[in-house]
Amino acid sequence: MKNINKLLRKSLVVGLVSGTAVVWSGCTGDFEEMNTSKTKLTAAAVGQDELPFLFSRAQQQASYSGGTYQIAQNLFADLYAQYFATTATYFPSDRYVMRFDWLTGHWNPIYTDVVPQLKKVFELTDPTSAEYNLASIMWVYAFHRVTDYYGPVPYFDAGNGENTVKYDAQNLIYDDFFKRLAAATTALKAKTSEKPYDTFDIMYGGDVNKWIKFANTLRLRLALRISKVDPARAKTEAEAAVAGGVFTDITDDAYMVKALAGDDHNGLGRIAIWNEFRMSASMESVLKGTGDPRIGVYFQPASKTNTFEGVRNGLTAAELGIDANSNDNNSNVGAHWVTGSGANWDSQLTVHQDIMHASEAYFLRAEGALNGWNMGGGTAKSYYELGITTSLAQWSITGATATAFVASTKTPVAPADQQNSPAISNIPVKWDDGSTELVKREQIGTQKWLAIYPDGIEAWAEFRRTRFPKLYNVVNSDNADVPKSTFIRRIPFIDAEKASNGAAVTAAVTLLGGPDKASTPLWWDKN
């Protein structure tokens, strides 16, 4: 009976932490639930036995489960980063239309399936413990992906159970990110022999040494993010991150384990069988033009032409009706995520979710070196080249092929599409010490964009910060705030929050530095 009760209690925790066991009374049905702020939900009473379950659920939802991946990431950031372009006529988000009903898929999981779980961990563990500090790192990882969509968000008071949950300025949120990551790595240095959460840690299986590197690499990422708005703080944080030890090898890479149970499967693998998007023309221009050996990993030849083809972002229904823009004439994602052709595709649902890679750390260090920061003794060139070779090695591309690509002088090409699009850029892969600093930054930004694929959330954030790689403007924009000659800068505050947490949203607009529009840049976006 004791074991049965324990199992039932743990099953209940899974329901509670997923937000499904929040019970509403009265006869209003779903109306009350829909109009209840997700930012104020709190976890139910649980004990120490449930902590591993809470942590696993928070990890899974921080990177978005298979069930929400499409509306959390694919239909927004993936398109804005131009990894993909939509081929389905019923998806206007590729023309900058805001579908706020979809965006709850990005917002709600963090506030219902991450915040309550991690706050319960904080409540039940000592701040010096490994369990507490792994949770603190995941808190930063989850929230940096939220704040970089919207800007100010409920942060310090999230999950406190108040009727109105205030939004916090992005600079204050970032300040807390750095403090949390510094504190976590300091605490974890004394815990390297422990195995917190054990196999319930679905990233590293409780390997504290890997978590320290992950935290430092995340700190380095965030330091570069603020490099234009607060260069002094950025330098301090970046140098501390590198000194503390960042990713240097593909064995450091962070992945989220995926499974067939529930909605815990790879989101990109799940949705790529639906024939609703294909390779973007920006990707085609760069990958084909430079002869990038990753093209056959990232994408598959078009079913009808057996060549790699992409589509411009922002096409209308009429333009998508042209045969050349059809699914069969353009490239789906690679066999790592789906297999098949034409209308018959099979998902690779248990493929791990990409979280962060050593290649990104090298590109961040390359940019830091260009800034004159101490990135560990290497040069911008050496880190840039290591970034490329490490990314290639991640996909088992090594030896002469990798060496040749690093030395390639090939440049992007025109995609030969209906818009007569030119080549996206004229920069080669090969590093040229005699080139301008701007060209070097474009090279770093372009290769980093390729290396972090398919993480469109990070790619869109970095494009806004650096404006690299150079991307095509959308062919059409249906958003008056973002003309087709410009790029989208943020996601406006969502309708669900305006309905349930309206006073806080109104106050949050004053923290933006501009109107609540998709054209208003975030705090760190100084382009």
N, C-alpha and C positions, 0 to 999 in steps of 0.2 A: 504493500500500500504506500509506503514511503517513497519508493522509486516512481510509482505511478503519479503520486501527487507532485513530485519534483518535475516529472516530464510535463505534466499539465501546466505547472507554473511556468516552465520555460516556454511552452507553446504559447501561453498567454502573453509572455513578454514579447515574443515575436510579433504578435498582433498589436500589442500596445505601442511598441516602438515603431511600427509601420504606420501608425495613425489610424488604423482601422477599428480600434476598440474605444475610440472616443465616443461615448454614448450621449445622445441628445434626447431630451424628454419633450413632451408636448405633441401637437398634431401638425406641426409645420413641415414634417418630413425632411427632405434634403435641403429645403430653403435655409434653415437655420445653419446647417453645416456649411453650405456654400458661402454664407455671409458671416462666418466666424473666422477671425484672424488666425491664420496658420502661424504667425510669428509669436503668438503668446501661448501656444500649447506647451504643456509640461508632461514629463514622463510619469507614469504611475509608480506606485511604491514597489520597488524591487530590492533585492539584496545582492550580496557579493557573488552568489552563484550565477547570477545573470549577467555579470559584467562582460564576459567574453562574447555573449550573444549580442549585447548592446553595441560593443565595439565593432563586431563583424557587420552588423546592419548599418552602422554609421559609415563604415568604409564603403560598403556596396553602394549606398545612396549618394555619397559624396561625389562619386564619378558617374552617377546616374545608371539605373538598371536598364535592362533591355526594354522594359515596358514604357519608359519615359525618354529614352535616348533621342528618339526622333524629334519630339517637340521641345526637349531641353537643349539640344545641341545641333542636330542635323539641319533642321529647317531655319536656323538662325546663324549661329557662329560658323558652322561648316560652310555655309553659302557666303557669308561676309568675308571669310578668309579665302574664299574661292578655291577650296579643295574640290568642291563639287558645284554643279549647276543643276537646277531642277529641270526635268523633262516632262513633268506632269503639269497640266494646265491649271489644276485646282490649287496650286501652291503659290500664292502671291507674295510670300515672304522674300522670294528671290528678286522681287521688284520693290523691296523695302516696305511692304505693307506689314503693319504690326497686328498680329493675331494674338491678342492678350489672353484669349481663352486657351491657346496652346501654351503660352508662356508660363502658365501655372505648373507645367511639367518641369520647368527649370527652377521655379521658386519653391513650390511646396515640399519636395523631397528634403531640401535642406532644413526647413523649419519644422517638419513633422518627423523625419526619419534620421536626422543627423543631430540637430541641436538638443532635443530631449535626451537622446541616448548619451551623448558626450557630457552633458551637464550632470547626468546621473553618475557617470564615471567620476567626474570631478568631485561630486558630493561624497562618494563612497571610498575614495582613495586618497592617500597622502600626497601632497604636492611634490614630494621628492621621489615618489615611486615611479617605476618604469611605466606602469599602466596609465597613470595620470599624464605623463609626458608624451606618450604615444598618442593619447587622445587629444592633447593640446596641439600636436603637429597636424593631426587630421582636421582639427577645427580650422586651422589656418588654411590648409589645402582646400577645404570645402568653401570657406568664405571668400577666398581670393577669386574664385570662379564666379561667385555671386556679385560681389561688389564691382568686378570688372565688366559686368553686364550693365549695371544700373547706375553705379556711383554710390551715393549714400544709401544704406540699407539698415534695417534693424540689426544691431550687432551686440552692443554691450548689454542690452536688456532683453535680447531674444530669449524666449522660453520662460520668462519670469511670471507669466500668468496674468499680467495686467490687461485691462480692457483696451488701452491704447499703448502701443509699443513704439517708442520713438526711433527715428532713423538717426544714424550717426554719420558725420562727415568722413569722407574717404581718407583724408590724411590722418585722422585719429585712428581709423581702423587699421591702416598700414602701420602706424606706430605700434599698435598692439601686436600685429603680426610679428614684427621684428623682436619685440620683447618676449613673446611666447617662444619663438624659435631659439633665441639665445638662451632662455631659461631651460628649455627642454634639452638642448644639447649639453649644457653644463650638468644637468642632473643625470642624464643618461650615461655620461662618461664613467660614473661610479656603478653602473648597472649592467655592464657588458657581459657578465657571466649569467645573467638572468634570461628568461625566455617569456616575456609578458604575453599573455593571451594564447601562447603556443600556436596550435594549428588554427585557432579561431582568428588569428591575424592573417587575413587573406591576401596580404601583400608580401610580407617577409617571414611569416611563420615565427614571429617573436625574435628575430635576429636584431638585437639592439645596435650592433655596429652598422648594419645597413640602414637602420632608422636614423642614426646620427648623420650619415652621408645624405640621406634623403632630405632631412631637415635643413642641412647646410646648403644643399643644391636649391631647395625651394627658397631659402633666404637669398641666395645669389640671384635667382630669377626675379624676386621681388625688388631687390636692390637695383637691378637694371631698369625695372619698370618705372622707378621714380627718378631715374638719372637726369631727366630734363627739368623736373620741377624742384628737386632737392638734391643737387649733385654732391654736396658735402656729406649728407646722410647716406646717400647711395654708395659713395666710396667707402665710408666706414663699414657699412653693413656687408658690402661685397668682399672687402678684404678680410673681414672677420670670418665670413662664410668659407672662403678659400683656405684660410689658415686652419679652420676647424676640420677641414676634410670634405671635399665634394666628390661626386661621381667621377671616376676616371676610367672605368672599364664597363663593358656590357654586362658583366656579372653583377654590377651595382644596380642595374636598371630596375625600375619599379613597375610591376604589373599587378593588376587585380585579377585574382582567380575567378573564373566564371563556371557555372554549372547549369544543368538542365532544369533543376528544381525551381518552381515558381517563376518569377520574372528575372532570375539571376543568370542571365545569359548575355553574350556579347551583343550590344545594341546595334553596332554597325553591321554585324553579320546577320542580325535578324531583319533589318529593314532593307538591306541591299537586294533582297530577292523580289522586292515589290515593284521594281522597274520605275522608280519615281525620280531618280537622279543619275547623273553620269559625271565623268571627269570634266572639270572645267577647262575652258580654252586657255586660261592662264597656266594651269598645270601642263597642258599639252605643249604650249610654247616652250616652256622651260625644259621639261623632261625630254621631249623629242629633239629639241635643238641642241642641247648639250650632250646628247647620247647617254643620258643618265641610266646606269644599269638597274636602278630601282624601279624603272617604269613598269617592268613586268611583274614586280612584286606588288606595287601599289595599285595597279590596274590590270585589266585583261583586254586583249584585242577586241574590237567591236565584232559582234557576231556575224554581221553581214560582210564586212570588208576585211576582217582579219588584220586590221591595222589599229594603232592607238589613236583615238580621236576624242576631242573634247568639244564642249558646248559653251557658248558665251552665257554669262549670267544676265538675268533680267529680260528674258525673251517673253513676248506675248503669246497668247494661245495660237494666234495665226502663224507666228514665226516658229513655234514649236510644231506646227502642223506640217512644216516642210520635212520631207523624208530624211534629208541630211541631218536633221536635229532629232531624229527618232532614237529610241533606245538601241535598236539593232545596229544603228550606224555609229554608235558612240560607246565608249569604254566604261564598263562597270568596274567596281573595286576588285582587287586581286583575289586569287584563289585562297589566300590566307583567311578571307572572310566569307566568300561564297564561291561555289563551283557551279558550272553549267553554262548555258548560252540561250539566246533567244528569250522565250517566255518561260523557260524551265531552269530554275536556279534552286540550289540547296544551301541553306545557311550553315555556317560553321559556328554553332551556338556556344561552344565551350572554349573558343579561342580567348585567351586572356585579354583584359582591357589594358591598353597602354596608358601609363600614368606619367612617367618621366624617365628620360634616358640620359646616359652619359654623354652622348653626342651634344645634347643641348648645353650641358655644363661647359663643354669646350667652346662652343660658340659664344656663350655668355662671357667666358674668360677672354676670348678674342676681342670682344667689344670692350671689355674692361681694360684690356691692355692698350687699346687705341685711346682710351680715356686717360691713360697715364697712371692707372691703378696698379697696385702690386697683386698680380694674379698668380703668383707662385714661381716666377722666374722665367716663364716662357714669353714668346713674342706673339703678337696678333697673328702673324702668319703661321707659327707652329700650332697654335690652338685652333685656328681655322682649319688647317689640314688634318689635325687630329679629329676635329669634329666631323669632317667628311668621312674619313676612314672608319671611325667608330660607328657612324650611322650605317655605312655599308656593311660592316661586320655584323651589326645587329640583324641584318637580313642575309647573312652568310655569303656576302660578296667580299672577297679578299684577294690577296695576291696581285698578279699582273693587272687584272681588271680594275682593282681599286687604285693601284698606282697610276694607271693610264688616265683614269677619270680625274684624279687630283691635278694632273698635269694638262688636262684638256683645255684647248683654246677655243673650243666650239662655243657658240652663243645661242640664245633662244631664237626660235624661228616663227614666222607667221603661220598661224594655224589653218590657213586656207579655208576660211568659213564664209558664210553668206554676208557677213559684215565687213569682209575684206580687212580683217584685223591685222595690224602690223605685228612684228615680233614684240614681245612684251618688254624687252630690254636688249642691250648689246654687250652685256658684261660676260666674260668667260668664267669658267670655273677656276682656272689657274690664277693663283695669287700673283699680283704684280707689285713689287715694292715701290715701283716708280709711279704708280697710279695715285690719284687724289684720295684723300681720306674719305670723301663721299662715296667713291667707287668701292673702296674697301668695306665700308659699312653696308653698302648694297650687297656685296658678295656675302658677307656674314649673314645679313638678314635673309637673303634668298636661300642659302644653304640651311639655315636654321629652320626656315619655313618647311623645307623638304624633310628635314630630319625629325621634326616633331609630328609629322603626319601620322595618324589622322586626328590629332587633337586640335580640332577647329576652335575650341574655346581659347586655348593659349595662342594659337596662330592669329586669331582676330585681334586679341589684345596687343600682341607684338606688332601687328601691322599698323594699328592705330598709333602706337608709340613711335615707331620708326619710319613708317610709310614704305617699308620694304617687306617683301619684294614689291616691285612695281606691279600693280594689278590693273586689269582693264576696268574702266567704268562700266556699270551696268548698262545694258542696251536701252532699257526703259526703267523709269522709276514711277511708281504709282503713289509715292509719298511726297506731298508738296513741300515738306520740311527738308527733304533730302533729294535735290535735283540729281538727274543722272550724271551730271558732270562732277559730282561730289561723292564722298563715301560716308556711310552711316557711322556715327560716333558712339552711340550707346542705345540701350533699350529704355524707353520711357517707363515710368512707374506703372505697374500693372493694374488693370481695372479691379481685380479681386481685392487688392489692398486698398484701393480708393473706397470701395464699398464697405469694407470691414474695419479699416484702420485709417479712415479718411483724414482726421485731424493731424495725424503723424505724417501722412503723405504731403499734406499741404505745407507743413513746417519744413519738410525735407527739401522742397523746391528751393528754399532760400539757401540751402547748402550746396546747390549745384553750380552756382556762378552763372546761371543762364536759365532759360525756360525749360520746362519738362518736355523736351523734344528729342528726337533721334539725332538731331544735328548739333546738340550741345556736347562739347568734349568733356571727358572726365578730368578729374583733378590732375592726373599725371600726363594727360594727352596735350602736348604743347605744340602740335603741328598746325 
